Amino acid sequence: MHLLRSSLILFLVLAASGAYSRDYRYSDAHLHYVDFFQESDGMDKLIERMAEANVEHVMLSGIPVAKKWDENEPKRPRYYAGDDANAYWYSATDVLIAHAYKQLPSEQRRRFHPFLSGINPNDKNADAHIRRMLEMDPGLWEGIGEIFTRHDDLTALIHGDAPRADNEALARVYHLAAEYDLPVMLHSNITSKRERNPLYLPEMEAPLRNHPHVRFIWAHAGTSLEIHRHQEKLDFLLSTLDRMLEAYPNLYIDLSWSMLRPYLLDEQGKPDPDWLKLVRRYPERFMLGSDVVGRFDSMGEYMHGFEPFLDALPAEVAHQVARDNFLAILPRKVRGELEQ
């Protein structure tokens, strides 16, 4: 009896501290079904990896650009940064996503949430493309994105002006998103590789301010692996997010795998207390993403990599971040169907 009581006390202490293993179910809020060559491991492989990683729902998107294999390049590149050849806007990525989704049996479809992405964000016809796709397949599309604006070296590889999150073409897209109750995921770098200040932040704040009825998901909080390579850690990021989350109730943060270090976990793999405090303060505004690109074998590694951070949060908040927050920003009709 004494041993039983001691075990119960130990369990309660561990539970209160978060120092025990939790059984997380995940929503992958940032997944690209195809890569920069519009190729994919395929839906069967994706479903297998989801089962292995305990991922119940995924945001299913394409890649809005295609990387060119240039006549002057002797070897086919493997990534957009593989050589100096340019990339170009590729709207057929949405057709590929719709086709893959339609091949799923009806009982599987409720786990997949297709987002439209195949637009040139500098083209004021972009909203017309989105409207056509919405009208061609009523009820299929559940969001818009990932829209590429400021995007590391990729921006320089695409012909034309650098896309801005606050331009007139995207304003038309945001109005359409509000009309159809669709969330919008934006890739908008908060700064360049070299500038140690929030150089491009006004471009992200303007749509948040001007389109309060649109739910914006900020892909990896304006950071990128390329920025981390050059600057390691943006010292201003945490305070900036704190201010923005308070100012803009329509802002949601995608904590993709590239943010695990140097932000969520320290060099020893321990959760950062300041980031834990931020997530506890805004428990409904953060979601997780693998950001895999056409290849799915690393999904489990990326999603489970968040567990030390999740375990340090209150259990209710951890489960919200792991699974529920992504589902909560989907269109009202979709949310209602998922609750049935």
C-alpha positions in Angstrom: 0.0 0.0 0.0 2.9 2.3 0.9 4.5 1.5 -2.4 1.3 2.2 -4.4 0.9 5.6 -2.6 4.5 6.5 -3.3 4.1 5.6 -7.0 1.0 7.7 -7.3 2.7 10.7 -5.7 5.7 10.3 -8.1 3.3 10.1 -11.1 1.5 13.3 -10.0 4.8 15.1 -9.5 6.0 14.1 -12.9 2.7 14.9 -14.5 2.7 18.4 -12.9 6.2 19.0 -14.2 5.6 17.6 -17.7 8.5 15.2 -17.2 6.8 12.1 -18.6 6.0 10.8 -22.0 2.8 12.0 -23.6 1.0 10.3 -26.5 0.8 13.1 -29.1 -1.4 13.1 -32.2 -0.2 15.6 -34.7 -1.4 17.9 -37.5 1.3 18.7 -39.9 0.4 22.3 -40.7 3.1 22.8 -43.4 3.7 20.0 -46.0 4.5 20.2 -49.6 3.3 17.2 -51.6 5.6 17.9 -54.5 9.2 19.3 -54.6 10.7 22.1 -56.8 10.5 19.8 -59.8 6.8 19.0 -59.1 7.7 15.4 -58.2 6.6 13.4 -55.2 7.1 10.2 -53.3 3.3 9.7 -53.8 0.3 9.4 -51.6 0.8 5.8 -50.5 4.2 6.7 -49.1 2.8 9.8 -47.4 0.0 7.8 -45.7 2.6 5.3 -44.5 4.8 8.0 -43.0 1.8 9.7 -41.4 0.8 6.4 -39.7 4.4 5.9 -38.4 4.6 9.5 -37.1 1.1 9.5 -35.5 0.2 12.4 -37.9 -3.6 12.5 -38.2 -4.0 15.6 -40.4 -1.8 17.4 -43.0 -1.9 20.6 -44.8 -1.5 19.5 -48.4 0.1 22.0 -50.7 2.2 22.2 -53.9 5.2 24.3 -54.7 4.4 27.5 -56.6 7.6 27.5 -58.6 9.4 25.0 -60.7 13.2 24.8 -60.9 14.6 24.9 -64.4 17.2 22.3 -65.7 19.0 24.8 -67.8 20.5 23.9 -71.2 23.9 25.0 -69.9 23.8 22.8 -66.8 25.4 19.3 -67.2 23.7 17.7 -64.2 20.0 17.9 -63.2 19.8 19.9 -59.9 18.3 18.4 -56.8 17.1 21.6 -55.2 16.4 25.1 -56.2 19.8 26.2 -54.9 21.6 23.4 -56.7 22.9 25.7 -59.5 22.4 29.1 -61.1 19.4 28.2 -63.3 16.3 30.2 -62.7 12.9 29.1 -61.4 9.5 30.1 -62.7 5.9 30.4 -61.4 4.1 27.2 -61.9 0.3 27.2 -61.5 -0.1 23.5 -62.5 1.1 22.6 -59.1 -2.5 23.1 -57.9 -3.7 20.6 -60.5 -1.3 18.0 -59.1 -2.5 18.5 -55.6 -6.2 18.2 -56.6 -5.4 15.0 -58.6 -3.6 13.4 -55.7 -6.4 14.3 -53.3 -9.1 12.9 -55.6 -7.4 9.6 -55.7 -7.9 9.1 -52.0 -10.8 7.0 -50.7 -13.5 9.1 -49.2 -12.7 8.0 -45.6 -9.1 9.2 -46.0 -9.9 12.6 -47.5 -11.0 14.2 -44.2 -7.3 13.9 -43.0 -6.0 16.0 -45.9 -6.5 19.7 -46.2 -5.6 21.0 -49.7 -4.2 24.6 -50.0 -3.9 26.5 -53.3 -0.5 27.9 -53.9 0.2 28.1 -57.7 0.2 31.9 -58.2 2.6 34.6 -59.1 2.2 37.0 -56.2 3.1 40.0 -58.4 0.3 39.2 -60.9 -3.0 41.0 -60.3 -4.6 38.1 -62.1 -3.6 35.8 -59.3 -7.0 36.0 -57.5 -8.7 35.1 -60.8 -6.7 31.8 -60.9 -7.7 31.0 -57.3 -11.4 31.8 -58.0 -11.4 29.5 -61.0 -9.9 26.7 -59.0 -12.4 27.2 -56.2 -15.3 27.1 -58.7 -14.0 24.1 -60.6 -13.9 21.9 -57.4 -16.3 23.4 -54.9 -15.4 22.4 -51.3 -12.1 20.8 -52.2 -9.7 23.7 -51.2 -9.4 24.6 -47.5 -6.7 27.3 -47.6 -4.3 29.4 -49.7 -0.5 29.0 -49.5 2.3 28.6 -49.0 2.6 31.9 -50.9 6.2 32.7 -51.6 7.2 36.3 -51.2 10.6 37.1 -49.6 12.3 33.7 -49.8 16.1 33.7 -49.5 18.0 33.1 -52.7 14.9 31.7 -54.4 13.6 35.3 -54.8 16.6 36.2 -56.9 16.2 33.1 -59.1 12.7 34.1 -60.2 12.5 36.6 -63.0 10.7 39.9 -62.2 10.4 42.1 -59.1 10.8 40.7 -55.6 7.3 39.7 -54.4 6.0 41.6 -51.3 3.4 40.4 -48.9 1.8 43.9 -49.0 1.4 44.4 -52.7 -1.8 45.1 -54.6 -1.9 41.6 -56.3 -1.9 39.9 -52.9 -4.4 42.3 -51.5 -6.8 41.0 -54.1 -6.0 37.4 -52.9 -6.6 38.3 -49.3 -10.0 39.8 -50.1 -10.9 36.5 -51.9 -9.6 34.5 -48.9 -12.0 36.5 -46.6 -14.9 35.9 -49.0 -14.3 32.1 -49.0 -13.3 31.9 -45.3 -9.8 30.5 -46.2 -6.7 30.8 -44.1 -3.6 32.1 -45.9 0.0 30.8 -45.3 2.7 33.3 -46.2 6.4 32.9 -46.5 7.7 36.3 -45.9 11.2 36.6 -44.5 11.5 39.0 -41.6 14.9 40.1 -42.8 17.7 39.3 -45.3 20.6 36.9 -44.7 22.8 39.8 -43.7 20.7 42.5 -42.0 20.5 42.0 -38.2 17.2 43.9 -37.9 13.6 43.2 -39.0 14.2 44.7 -42.5 11.1 43.3 -44.2 8.7 43.3 -41.2 6.5 46.1 -42.5 5.6 44.0 -45.5 4.1 41.4 -43.2 2.4 43.8 -40.8 0.5 45.7 -43.5 -1.8 42.7 -44.5 -2.3 41.8 -40.9 -3.5 45.3 -40.2 -5.5 45.8 -43.4 -7.2 42.4 -43.6 -8.3 41.7 -40.1 -10.9 39.1 -41.2 -8.2 36.9 -42.8 -6.4 34.3 -40.7 -2.7 34.5 -41.6 -0.2 31.7 -40.9 3.3 33.1 -40.9 5.6 30.3 -42.2 8.3 29.6 -39.7 7.7 33.0 -38.1 9.6 34.8 -40.9 12.8 32.8 -40.5 14.5 30.3 -42.7 17.4 27.8 -42.6 19.3 30.1 -44.9 19.0 33.0 -42.5 20.1 30.8 -39.6 23.2 29.7 -41.6 24.3 33.3 -41.8 23.0 34.8 -38.6 22.4 31.8 -36.3 19.8 33.5 -34.2 17.7 36.6 -34.6 17.8 38.3 -31.2 14.8 40.5 -32.0 12.5 37.6 -33.1 10.9 36.7 -29.8 10.0 40.2 -28.7 8.7 41.0 -32.2 6.4 38.0 -32.2 5.2 38.8 -28.7 4.2 42.3 -29.8 2.6 41.1 -33.1 0.6 38.3 -31.5 -0.9 40.9 -29.1 -1.5 43.4 -31.8 -3.0 41.1 -34.5 -5.5 38.5 -33.4 -5.5 37.1 -36.9 -1.8 36.1 -36.8 -0.9 32.4 -36.3 2.7 31.0 -36.2 3.9 27.9 -38.0 6.7 26.4 -35.9 8.4 24.4 -38.7 11.3 22.1 -38.0 13.9 24.7 -39.0 12.9 26.7 -35.8 13.7 23.9 -33.4 17.2 25.2 -33.2 18.3 27.8 -32.4 14.9 29.0 -31.0 12.7 26.3 -29.3 15.6 24.1 -28.0 19.1 25.1 -26.8 22.3 23.4 -27.8 21.7 20.7 -25.1 18.2 20.1 -26.5 16.5 21.7 -23.5 13.4 23.9 -24.1 13.9 27.6 -24.1 12.0 29.1 -21.2 11.2 32.4 -23.0 9.7 30.5 -26.0 7.7 28.3 -23.6 6.3 31.5 -22.0 5.3 32.9 -25.3 3.4 29.8 -26.4 1.7 29.6 -23.0 0.7 33.2 -23.4 -0.9 32.6 -26.8 -1.8 28.9 -26.6 -4.2 28.9 -29.6 -1.8 30.7 -32.0 1.0 28.2 -32.7 1.1 25.0 -34.8 3.7 22.5 -36.0 4.9 21.7 -39.5 7.4 19.3 -41.0 7.9 21.5 -44.1 8.9 18.3 -46.1 9.1 18.9 -49.8 7.9 16.0 -51.9 9.8 13.4 -49.9 8.2 12.1 -46.7 10.7 9.8 -44.9 11.8 12.6 -42.5 8.3 13.5 -41.4 8.5 11.4 -38.2 11.9 12.7 -37.2 10.8 16.3 -37.7 7.4 16.1 -35.9 8.7 14.0 -33.0 11.6 16.5 -32.7 9.2 18.9 -31.1 8.4 16.5 -28.2 10.9 18.0 -25.6 9.4 21.4 -26.2 5.8 20.1 -26.1 6.5 18.1 -22.9 7.6 21.3 -21.1 4.2 22.9 -21.8 1.0 22.3 -19.9 -0.6 19.1 -21.3 -3.7 21.0 -22.7 -1.5 23.6 -24.5 0.8 20.9 -25.8 -2.0 19.0 -27.5 -3.4 22.2 -28.9 -0.1 23.0 -30.5 0.6 19.5 -31.7 -2.8 18.9 -33.4 -5.8 21.1 -32.7 -4.7 24.7 -33.5 -4.2 23.9 -37.2 -7.7 22.4 -37.4 -9.2 25.3 -35.6 -8.1 27.8 -38.3 -9.7 25.9 -41.2 -12.9 27.1 -42.8 -16.0 26.9 -40.5 -17.6 24.3 -42.8 -14.6 22.0 -42.5 -14.4 22.4 -38.8 -18.0 21.4 -38.5 -17.5 18.3 -40.6 -14.5 17.3 -38.5 -16.5 17.6 -35.3 -19.2 15.2 -36.5 
